[in-house]
Amino acid sequence: MEERSSAGELAETLRAELNRYSPGEKLPSSRSLVERFRVSPVTVSRALAHLAAEGLVVTRPGAGAFRAGAPAAPPPAGDTSWQEVALSADASAEAVPRTVDASAVLATLAAPPSAVIEFTNGYLHESLRPERAMAEALARAGRRPGAWGRPPVEGLTGLREWFARNIGGAITAADILVTAGGQSALTTVLRALAPPGAPVLVESPTYPGMLAIARAAGLRPVPVPIDTDGVRPPLLAEAFRVTGARLFVCQPLFQNPTGAVLAAGRRAEVLRIAREAGAFVVEDDFVRRLVHSDAGPLPRPLASEDPDGVVVHVCSLTKATSPSFRVCAVAARGPVLDRLRAIQVVDNFFVPRPLQEAALELVGAPAWARHLRGLAAQLRTRRDAMTAELRTRLPELALPHVPAGGYHLWLRLPDGADESAWAAAALRAGVAVAPGRLYFCAEPPASYVRLSFAGVAGLAEITEGVRRLRRAWDGAPG
């Protein structure tokens, strides 16, 4: 093989030779592959990254590449015929005016003045991003044959396979649609699953961007209260019964803003309740890759436990990389996938191929696993630092739950406190915070504030930011 041979050709050759090795057996070293095929170390690295992204090999830094174990047998197929009823538009639904209010979303995207410490940022600070790995992945992707051509409208096969493996269960690449970020995915899903005027059940509190999506689509958000164990099944069942809703949007893992994780005893109950209501559950699995190093094993996605197409799963690479790395997957089974694909094509055609190729390069490289391990440790350190500072300097604020994943804390203010006034005072003191009112679609039961620890430069900014919050609290009216 000559030097000019591509990494794709080398990957194809190695793929054909994998049957020579038992699952878990080590492959030849990179040096021996370089000598055998007369290619550069970069070409060998890229070829192994291709195979790793396909789930055929496992790379271990410092140890080499190994043949992956045999994939588990797929679960039996479920029954998606119920979707024919759920997807039927209700022509009698009362019209709800569409309100396009992006103020809550823009508040998280707008850069504050340079002197302001940003406790509102929903993305990683640049010091936490895998910028070198992303740049290298983008450079490699741009040199791939056909990288600048038109991709399949559903997304690159290799990338869809990677997402499907990470979701698990009965999900396959055929069930995956690649979209341009989580916000775009949720917009497509809500438009596909509910006609204008219909109710949509949401966790209370919930992500303001999702409320904005629902209202812009002419939907009527209906709150379902949650606690530290996630949504409360009896209240969910009652909300379905009273409203006739066919859609429930939730974040079962490290929910935004509370950080709650849906308890093991509630998971099957939520799916049962939705199935009996003939409704979909939209699982926004937005921060699974922002787990903290002390979290322990994570619960599997709800979609992996659902053979009947009840769950429409949304998961993105953006939170763990960069706000500009907008690559996301929607997983759905049954006829609903055709509707999702149609809306995606009408709205956006497809996600740009170079970005998909770069995502495939990134997640298949050893640097990806290293980044996630380092990020888990960094987020835990930042969370602990902010928690300690708040308990020392602002004991008036209650912190009912310290999450083991995500990027923020959810604090309750004392009864009678004016969260808007305090947020304004905090901004004058040089720190931006998110008032809790934005996270409720009805009247909030109390005053809250959300503080992000991932979007600041480091521990010094966390300490200084909480010190400024103390000063604002002492001077804020109410």
C-alpha positions in Angstrom: 0.0 0.0 0.0 1.4 3.4 -1.0 1.6 6.4 1.2 -1.1 8.2 -0.8 -3.6 5.6 0.2 -6.4 7.1 2.3 -7.3 6.3 5.9 -10.6 5.0 4.6 -8.8 2.4 2.4 -6.6 1.3 5.3 -9.7 1.1 7.5 -11.4 -1.1 4.9 -8.4 -3.4 4.8 -8.2 -3.7 8.6 -11.9 -4.3 8.8 -11.6 -7.3 6.5 -8.9 -8.7 8.7 -10.7 -8.3 12.1 -12.0 -11.9 11.9 -8.5 -13.1 12.5 -8.7 -11.8 16.1 -10.8 -12.8 19.0 -13.0 -10.3 20.8 -10.7 -8.4 23.2 -7.5 -9.5 21.4 -4.9 -6.8 20.7 -4.4 -5.7 17.1 -0.9 -5.1 15.7 0.8 -1.9 17.0 0.6 1.3 15.1 4.3 1.1 14.3 3.9 -2.3 12.7 0.9 -1.1 10.7 3.0 1.9 9.5 5.8 -0.5 8.3 3.5 -3.1 6.8 1.3 -0.7 4.7 3.9 2.0 4.2 1.7 4.8 5.4 2.2 7.6 7.9 1.3 7.3 11.6 -1.5 9.9 11.0 -3.1 7.6 8.4 -3.0 4.7 10.8 -4.5 6.8 13.6 -7.3 7.9 11.4 -8.0 4.4 10.2 -8.3 3.1 13.7 -10.5 6.1 14.6 -12.9 5.0 11.8 -13.1 1.5 13.2 -13.5 2.8 16.7 -16.4 5.0 15.7 -18.0 1.9 14.0 -17.7 0.0 17.3 -15.4 -2.6 15.7 -12.3 -1.8 17.7 -11.6 -0.2 21.1 -8.5 2.1 21.5 -6.9 2.4 24.9 -4.3 5.2 25.3 -0.9 3.7 25.9 -2.1 0.1 25.4 -3.1 0.0 21.7 -6.2 -1.1 19.7 -8.3 -4.2 20.5 -11.0 -5.9 18.7 -14.4 -5.0 20.2 -16.6 -7.7 21.7 -19.5 -9.1 19.8 -22.6 -6.9 19.8 -25.5 -8.0 22.0 -28.5 -9.6 20.3 -31.1 -7.0 19.5 -34.2 -7.0 21.7 -37.5 -8.2 20.1 -39.3 -5.7 18.0 -42.1 -3.7 19.7 -45.5 -2.5 18.5 -45.6 1.0 17.1 -49.1 0.8 15.6 -50.5 3.0 18.4 -48.7 5.9 16.8 -51.3 6.1 14.0 -53.8 7.5 16.5 -51.3 9.7 18.3 -50.0 11.3 15.1 -53.5 12.1 13.8 -53.9 15.9 14.0 -56.9 17.0 16.1 -58.8 19.3 13.8 -61.0 20.4 16.7 -58.1 21.6 18.9 -58.7 25.1 20.2 -56.4 27.6 18.5 -53.6 29.0 20.7 -51.9 32.1 19.5 -48.2 31.6 18.7 -45.9 33.8 20.7 -42.3 33.9 19.6 -40.5 35.2 22.6 -36.8 34.4 22.5 -35.8 36.6 25.5 -35.0 33.7 27.9 -32.9 32.0 25.2 -31.1 35.2 24.2 -30.3 35.8 27.9 -28.2 32.7 27.9 -26.6 33.5 24.5 -25.8 37.1 25.0 -22.3 37.9 26.2 -22.3 40.1 29.2 -19.8 43.0 29.6 -16.2 41.8 30.1 -16.2 42.8 33.8 -19.3 40.7 34.6 -18.9 37.1 35.9 -21.2 34.9 33.9 -23.2 32.5 36.1 -25.8 32.2 33.3 -23.8 30.5 30.6 -25.2 27.1 29.5 -22.1 26.1 27.7 -18.5 25.1 28.6 -15.9 27.8 29.1 -13.3 27.7 26.4 -10.8 26.3 28.9 -13.0 23.2 29.3 -13.6 22.6 25.6 -11.7 20.0 23.6 -10.7 22.7 21.1 -7.5 21.1 19.9 -9.2 17.8 19.4 -12.1 19.5 17.5 -9.6 21.4 15.3 -7.7 18.3 14.4 -11.0 16.4 13.8 -12.2 19.2 11.5 -8.9 19.2 9.6 -9.0 15.4 9.1 -12.7 15.6 8.1 -12.0 18.2 5.5 -9.6 15.9 3.7 -12.0 12.9 3.6 -13.1 11.9 0.1 -16.5 13.4 -0.5 -16.4 15.5 2.7 -17.8 18.5 0.9 -20.6 16.7 -0.9 -24.2 16.3 0.0 -24.8 13.9 2.9 -27.7 11.5 3.3 -30.6 13.5 4.6 -30.8 11.3 7.7 -27.1 11.8 8.4 -23.9 9.9 7.8 -24.3 6.2 8.4 -21.2 5.9 10.7 -22.4 8.8 12.9 -25.9 7.4 13.2 -24.4 4.0 14.1 -22.3 5.7 16.8 -25.4 7.5 18.3 -27.4 4.3 18.2 -24.8 2.3 20.1 -24.6 5.0 22.8 -28.4 5.0 23.2 -28.6 1.2 23.4 -31.5 -1.1 23.6 -33.3 -1.8 20.3 -32.2 1.5 18.7 -30.3 1.1 15.4 -28.8 3.5 12.9 -32.1 3.2 10.9 -33.9 4.9 13.9 -31.5 7.9 14.0 -31.9 11.4 12.4 -28.9 13.7 12.7 -29.9 17.3 13.4 -28.2 20.7 14.0 -28.2 20.9 17.7 -30.6 20.1 20.5 -32.7 23.3 20.1 -33.3 22.5 16.5 -34.1 18.9 17.3 -36.7 19.8 19.9 -38.3 22.3 17.5 -38.6 19.5 14.9 -40.0 17.0 17.4 -42.6 19.3 18.9 -43.8 20.4 15.5 -44.0 16.8 14.4 -45.9 15.4 17.4 -48.5 18.0 18.3 -50.8 20.2 16.2 -51.1 23.9 16.9 -53.4 24.5 19.9 -52.7 21.2 21.5 -51.5 20.8 25.1 -48.0 19.6 25.8 -47.0 18.4 29.3 -43.7 19.7 30.6 -41.8 19.3 33.8 -42.1 22.2 36.3 -39.7 23.8 36.4 -38.2 23.2 33.0 -35.8 24.6 30.4 -37.0 28.0 29.2 -35.9 27.3 25.6 -38.3 24.4 25.4 -41.2 26.6 26.6 -40.2 29.1 23.9 -40.3 26.3 21.3 -43.7 25.2 22.4 -45.3 28.6 22.4 -43.8 29.5 19.0 -45.4 26.4 17.6 -48.8 27.4 19.1 -48.8 24.7 21.7 -50.1 25.1 25.3 -47.5 24.1 27.9 -49.0 22.4 30.9 -46.8 22.0 34.0 -46.3 18.7 35.9 -44.4 19.2 39.2 -41.2 17.3 39.8 -39.1 16.6 42.9 -35.5 15.4 43.4 -36.5 12.0 42.0 -37.9 13.5 38.8 -41.5 13.8 37.6 -44.2 12.5 40.0 -46.1 9.7 38.2 -49.5 10.3 39.8 -49.5 13.9 38.8 -48.3 12.9 35.3 -51.2 10.5 34.9 -53.7 13.1 36.1 -52.3 15.7 33.7 -52.7 13.3 30.8 -56.3 12.5 31.9 -57.4 16.1 32.4 -55.8 17.6 29.3 -55.9 14.8 26.8 -52.3 15.6 25.9 -50.4 13.3 23.6 -46.9 14.6 24.4 -44.7 14.8 27.6 -41.3 16.5 27.4 -38.8 15.6 30.1 -35.1 15.5 31.0 -34.7 12.3 33.1 -31.0 12.8 33.7 -29.6 15.9 35.5 -32.7 17.9 34.7 -32.4 21.6 33.9 -32.7 23.5 36.2 -33.1 21.2 39.3 -30.4 18.6 38.5 -32.9 15.8 39.4 -32.5 12.3 38.0 -35.6 10.3 37.4 -35.7 7.5 40.0 -35.4 3.9 39.1 -38.8 3.1 40.5 -40.5 5.8 38.4 -38.9 5.1 35.0 -41.2 2.2 33.9 -44.2 3.9 35.5 -43.7 7.0 33.3 -43.5 4.9 30.2 -46.6 2.9 31.2 -48.6 6.1 31.9 -47.6 7.6 28.5 -48.3 4.3 26.7 -51.8 4.0 28.2 -52.5 7.7 27.2 -51.4 6.9 23.6 -48.8 9.6 24.1 -45.1 10.2 23.2 -42.4 10.9 25.8 -39.7 13.3 24.4 -36.5 12.4 26.3 -34.1 15.4 26.2 -30.9 13.6 27.2 -28.9 16.8 27.0 -26.0 16.4 29.5 -25.3 12.7 29.7 -21.7 13.5 28.7 -21.4 16.2 31.5 -21.5 13.6 34.3 -19.3 14.4 37.3 -16.5 12.1 38.4 -18.3 11.0 41.6 -21.6 10.1 39.9 -21.3 6.4 39.7 -23.1 4.3 37.0 -25.7 6.3 35.1 -29.2 5.0 34.3 -29.7 4.1 30.7 -31.7 6.3 28.4 -35.5 5.7 28.6 -35.4 5.0 24.9 -33.2 1.9 25.5 -36.0 0.4 27.6 -38.9 1.2 25.2 -39.6 -1.3 22.4 -42.9 0.3 21.3 -41.7 3.7 20.0 -43.2 5.7 23.0 -39.9 7.6 23.5 -38.5 10.1 21.1 -34.9 10.6 22.2 -32.8 13.7 21.7 -29.1 13.8 22.5 -26.5 16.3 21.4 -22.7 16.6 21.3 -22.9 20.4 21.8 -22.9 20.6 25.6 -19.7 18.5 25.9 -17.8 20.3 23.1 -18.7 23.9 22.0 -21.8 26.0 21.3 -20.7 26.0 17.7 -20.4 22.2 17.4 -24.0 21.7 16.7 -24.5 18.0 16.0 -27.4 16.2 17.6 -29.4 13.0 17.1 -33.1 12.2 17.3 -34.0 8.6 17.8 -37.5 7.4 17.0 -39.1 4.2 16.0 -42.2 3.7 13.9 -44.0 6.0 11.4 -43.1 9.1 13.5 -39.6 8.9 12.1 -40.9 9.6 8.6 -42.6 12.8 9.9 -39.5 13.9 11.7 -37.4 13.4 8.6 -39.9 15.3 6.4 -39.9 18.3 8.7 -36.1 18.2 8.9 -35.7 18.2 5.2 -38.3 21.0 4.7 -36.6 23.2 7.3 -32.9 22.5 6.9 -32.3 20.0 4.1 -29.5 18.3 6.2 -26.7 19.0 8.6 -23.5 20.1 6.7 -21.4 17.1 5.9 -18.1 18.5 7.0 -19.5 19.0 10.5 -20.8 15.5 10.6 -17.5 14.1 9.3 -15.7 16.1 12.0 -18.1 14.7 14.7 -17.3 11.2 13.5 -13.6 11.9 13.6 -13.9 13.4 17.1 -15.8 10.6 18.8 -13.7 7.9 17.2 -10.4 9.4 18.4 -8.7 8.5 21.8 -8.8 12.2 22.6 -12.6 12.0 23.0 -12.5 9.6 26.0 -9.7 11.6 27.6 -11.7 14.8 27.2 -14.7 13.3 28.9 -12.7 12.0 31.8 -11.0 15.3 32.3 -14.2 17.2 32.0 -15.9 15.0 34.6 -13.2 15.8 37.1 -13.2 19.5 36.3 -17.0 19.8 36.7 -17.0 18.0 40.0 -14.3 20.4 41.3 -16.2 23.5 40.1 -19.5 22.2 41.5 -17.9 21.5 44.9 -16.2 24.9 45.0 -19.5 26.8 44.2 -21.4 24.7 46.7 -18.9 25.4 49.5 -18.8 29.1 48.7 -22.6 29.4 48.7 -23.0 27.6 52.0 -20.3 29.7 53.6 -21.2 33.2 52.1 -24.9 32.8 51.3 -26.5 30.4 53.8 -29.8 32.2 53.3 -30.1 30.4 50.0 -31.4 26.8 50.2 -29.6 24.2 48.1 -31.9 21.2 48.3 -30.0 19.0 45.8 -26.4 18.9 44.7 -26.4 17.1 41.3 -23.7 14.6 40.2 -23.9 15.9 36.6 -24.7 19.0 34.5 -23.3 22.4 34.9 -25.5 24.4 37.3 -27.1 24.6 40.8 -30.7 25.5 41.6 -31.2 27.5 44.7 -34.4 28.6 46.6 -34.5 32.1 48.0 -36.2 32.8 51.3 -39.9 33.4 51.4 -40.7 36.9 50.4 -37.4 37.5 48.5 -37.7 39.3 45.2 -35.6 37.2 42.7 -35.8 39.8 40.0 -34.6 42.6 42.3 -31.8 40.4 43.5 -30.8 39.4 39.9 -30.7 43.1 39.0 -28.6 43.9 42.1 -26.3 41.1 41.3 -25.8 42.4 37.7 -24.9 45.8 39.2 -22.4 44.1 41.5 -20.8 42.5 38.4 -22.3 39.0 38.2 -25.1 37.6 36.0 -27.6 35.1 37.3 -30.8 33.5 35.9 -34.0 34.3 37.8 -36.1 31.2 38.5 -39.3 32.6 37.1 -38.0 31.9 33.6 -38.2 28.2 34.2 -41.9 28.0 35.0 -44.8 28.1 32.6 -47.3 28.9 35.4 -46.9 30.8 38.7 -43.8 29.5 40.5 -44.3 28.1 44.0 -41.4 30.1 45.3 -38.4 32.3 44.3 -35.4 30.6 42.8 -32.2 31.3 41.0 -30.0 29.2 38.8 -26.2 29.5 38.9 -23.9 27.9 36.3 -20.3 26.9 37.2 -19.2 25.7 33.8 -19.1 28.9 31.8 -16.6 30.8 34.0 -12.8 30.8 33.7 -12.1 28.8 36.8 -12.3 28.5 40.6 -11.2 32.1 41.2 -14.1 33.5 39.3 -16.5 31.2 41.2 -15.1 32.5 44.5 -15.3 36.2 43.3 -18.7 35.7 41.8 -20.2 34.4 45.0 -18.5 37.2 47.0 -20.3 39.7 44.7 -23.6 37.9 45.2 -23.2 38.3 48.9 -22.7 42.0 48.4 -25.7 42.2 46.2 -27.8 40.2 48.7 -26.9 42.6 51.5 -27.9 45.6 49.3 -30.9 44.2 47.4 -34.4 45.3 48.5 -36.9 42.8 49.6 
